[in-house]
Amino acid sequence: MNLSRNNAMTLVIDLNRNIEEYAEATVKYILEDRNVDFLTYPPNNGLSDSEKAEIFKLGNNENLKNALRKILANNSAGVVFDLLNLIDGTSSPGVNDEKWSGVKLVDEESEETEDKFNDMLHDEFYGSYWDWKKIRGEKGWKLDAYDE
């Protein structure tokens, strides 16, 4: 991997931001807006009318919102973590892996930097949540269960 420490950390912190923001938006769409038409995966939305009816039976309270945010964030984080393992070369894909040759992330700028990132992105990912939490500031809710 040919990344600077700044770019690597910016990447993993921004992934945490995206995970949180997508979880928050998804919960809002479902519980507040009573809308699931925003779903883009699978490409046909995937929910039957009876499945939509069951989702809309869910209440709209802060405890449910917090629980759903955490569940959605955990799912997204698992996918991101697996992707970072592929990029780090510490795992291989579950499909077509006999033809897998690996991938690399490199800084767009080709100049050598003294502050190289020599760690593994997947190792930094979960810990960078705390960096994101400091940057995001107080929102009145959080994904973790720690009291400040």
C-alpha positions as CSV (number, residue, x, y, z in Angstrom):
1,M,0.0,0.0,0.0
2,N,1.4,3.4,-0.9
3,L,-0.7,5.7,1.2
4,S,0.3,8.6,3.4
5,R,-0.8,8.4,7.1
6,N,-3.0,11.5,6.5
7,N,-4.9,9.9,3.6
8,A,-5.3,6.5,5.3
9,M,-6.7,8.0,8.5
10,T,-8.9,10.4,6.6
11,L,-10.3,7.5,4.7
12,V,-11.1,5.3,7.7
13,I,-12.6,8.3,9.7
14,D,-14.7,9.3,6.7
15,L,-15.9,5.7,6.4
16,N,-17.1,5.9,10.0
17,R,-18.9,9.2,9.1
18,N,-20.6,7.6,6.2
19,I,-21.7,4.6,8.2
20,E,-23.3,6.8,10.8
21,E,-25.0,9.1,8.4
22,Y,-26.4,6.3,6.2
23,A,-27.7,4.6,9.4
24,E,-29.3,7.8,10.6
25,A,-30.9,8.6,7.2
26,T,-32.2,5.0,6.8
27,V,-33.9,5.1,10.3
28,K,-35.4,8.5,9.5
29,Y,-36.8,7.3,6.2
30,I,-38.3,4.2,7.7
31,L,-39.6,5.4,11.1
32,E,-40.3,9.1,10.6
33,D,-41.2,9.3,6.9
34,R,-42.7,5.8,6.6
35,N,-40.9,5.4,3.3
36,V,-38.8,2.5,2.0
37,D,-38.8,3.6,-1.6
38,F,-35.3,5.0,-1.1
39,L,-33.8,1.5,-1.0
40,T,-31.3,1.0,-3.9
41,Y,-30.1,-2.5,-3.2
42,P,-31.0,-4.8,-4.6
43,P,-31.8,-2.7,-7.7
44,N,-35.5,-3.5,-7.6
45,N,-35.9,-2.3,-4.0
46,G,-36.6,-5.9,-3.0
47,L,-39.4,-5.3,-0.5
48,S,-42.8,-6.9,-1.2
49,D,-46.0,-5.1,-0.1
50,S,-46.4,-7.5,2.9
51,E,-42.8,-6.8,4.0
52,K,-43.4,-3.1,3.7
53,A,-46.6,-3.4,5.8
54,E,-44.6,-5.2,8.6
55,I,-41.9,-2.6,8.6
56,F,-44.5,0.2,8.9
57,K,-45.9,-1.5,12.1
58,L,-42.7,-0.4,13.9
59,G,-43.1,2.4,16.4
60,N,-41.3,5.7,16.2
61,N,-39.5,6.2,19.4
62,E,-35.9,7.1,20.4
63,N,-35.0,3.7,21.8
64,L,-36.0,2.0,18.5
65,K,-34.2,4.6,16.4
66,N,-31.1,4.1,18.5
67,A,-31.3,0.3,18.2
68,L,-31.9,0.4,14.5
69,R,-29.0,2.9,13.9
70,K,-26.7,0.6,15.8
71,I,-27.8,-2.5,13.9
72,L,-27.5,-0.8,10.5
73,A,-24.1,0.7,11.4
74,N,-22.8,-2.7,12.6
75,N,-23.9,-4.3,9.3
76,S,-22.2,-1.6,7.2
77,A,-19.1,-1.7,9.3
78,G,-18.7,-5.4,8.7
79,V,-18.9,-4.9,5.0
80,V,-16.3,-2.1,5.1
81,F,-14.0,-4.1,7.4
82,D,-14.1,-7.0,4.9
83,L,-13.4,-4.7,2.0
84,L,-10.4,-3.2,3.9
85,N,-9.1,-6.7,4.5
86,L,-9.2,-7.3,0.8
87,I,-7.3,-4.1,0.1
88,D,-4.8,-4.9,2.8
89,G,-4.2,-8.3,1.3
90,T,-5.2,-10.1,4.5
91,S,-8.1,-12.0,2.9
92,S,-9.3,-13.0,-0.5
93,P,-12.7,-12.8,-2.1
94,G,-15.2,-15.5,-1.6
95,V,-15.9,-15.7,-5.3
96,N,-13.5,-16.1,-8.2
97,D,-10.6,-16.0,-5.7
98,E,-8.4,-18.3,-7.8
99,K,-8.1,-15.4,-10.3
100,W,-7.7,-12.7,-7.5
101,S,-4.4,-10.9,-7.7
102,G,-5.1,-8.3,-5.1
103,V,-5.6,-4.5,-5.3
104,K,-3.7,-1.5,-4.1
105,L,-4.7,1.9,-2.8
106,V,-2.2,4.7,-3.6
107,D,-2.1,8.4,-2.9
108,E,-3.1,10.4,-6.0
109,E,0.0,12.5,-5.6
110,S,3.0,10.5,-6.6
111,E,5.5,12.4,-4.5
112,E,7.2,10.4,-1.8
113,T,6.1,11.3,1.7
114,E,8.0,10.8,4.9
115,D,4.8,10.0,6.8
116,K,3.9,6.7,5.2
117,F,1.1,4.6,6.4
118,N,2.6,1.2,7.2
119,D,-0.3,-0.3,9.1
120,M,-3.3,-2.1,7.9
121,L,-6.5,-0.2,7.1
122,H,-8.7,-2.8,8.6
123,D,-6.7,-2.6,11.9
124,E,-7.3,1.2,12.0
125,F,-10.9,1.1,11.0
126,Y,-12.8,0.3,14.2
127,G,-10.5,2.4,16.4
128,S,-11.1,5.4,14.1
129,Y,-14.7,5.5,15.3
130,W,-13.5,7.4,18.4
131,D,-11.7,9.9,16.1
132,W,-15.0,10.4,14.2
133,K,-17.0,10.7,17.3
134,K,-14.7,13.6,18.5
135,I,-15.1,15.3,15.1
136,R,-18.9,14.8,14.8
137,G,-19.6,16.5,18.1
138,E,-22.7,16.1,20.2
139,K,-25.9,15.0,18.4
140,G,-28.0,13.8,21.3
141,W,-27.4,10.2,20.4
142,K,-24.5,7.9,19.7
143,L,-23.7,4.5,18.2
144,D,-21.7,3.3,21.2
145,A,-23.0,2.6,24.6
146,Y,-20.3,4.5,26.6
147,D,-21.2,7.4,28.9
148,E,-19.0,10.4,28.5
